[in-house]
Amino acid sequence: MLGFTDFSIGIVYLLTIFSGLGCLAYGFKNWNKGDEPMTERDKEWAEEEIIRLSIVENYFHQPSCYTKTNLF
């Protein structure tokens, strides 16, 4: 099968190709999903993360790239 000495090696190569094609099909199907508008729950979560990051930033004395101005 395809010049391989063992049948199982050929099966593995074919399964690899088919799994890659399956990933491509899944990606095309779900290309733009998840572009919903931001909800109040999302905003609350983001504000909690800003607070958590500021605590970590103060502890390690390293500035974070996540600030309230570039999240919203």
N, C-alpha and C positions, 0 to 999 in steps of 0.2 A: 504494500500500500504506500504510494508516494515515494518509493525507493527506500523506505525504512526497513531495517532488519527485523524489527519487532512490531507486531500489530498494535500493541498498547501505546507505543511512542507516537504512531500516526494518529491514534484516537486523541491523545493528549494535545497534539498540535491542532487538530480540528476543533476540539473543545475550546482551546485558547482563542482561535479565530472567531468562533461563534459567540463566545462570551464577550469579546471586544465589540462585535456587531450588536449584541444585546445592549451593551453600555451606550453605544452610539444612539440606538433607537430610543432608549430611556432618556438620554440627554436631549434629543430633538423633541420628544414628547413633552418634557417638562422644562423647556427652554426659558420661558418667561414667567413661570409660576413663582409666587412668593413676592410679587411686586404690589402687595396690598398697601393701602395707606397706613400710616402710623396711628395706632390706637392710644388711648389714655394709659392702658396697661403697659404698652411699650415705652411710653414716655416716663412712667413711674420707674420701670426697670432701669432705664438709661440713667435717670437721676440717682438711683441707688448705686449704680456702678460708678458714677462720678464720685460719689461720697466714698465708696470703697477704695477707688484708685487714689483719691487724695490722701486717705489714711496711709496707704502703702507708700505713696510718694513722700509723705512727711516722715515716715519711718526710715526709709532708705535714702532720703535727701536727694532723690533723682527726679527731675521733672518728667511728667507724663505727657505724651502727645495727645491724650484724650482730654479735651476741655469742654466745657459747656458750649463754647462758641462754635466748635467744629463738629459737634454731634447733631445740632439742630439747625 
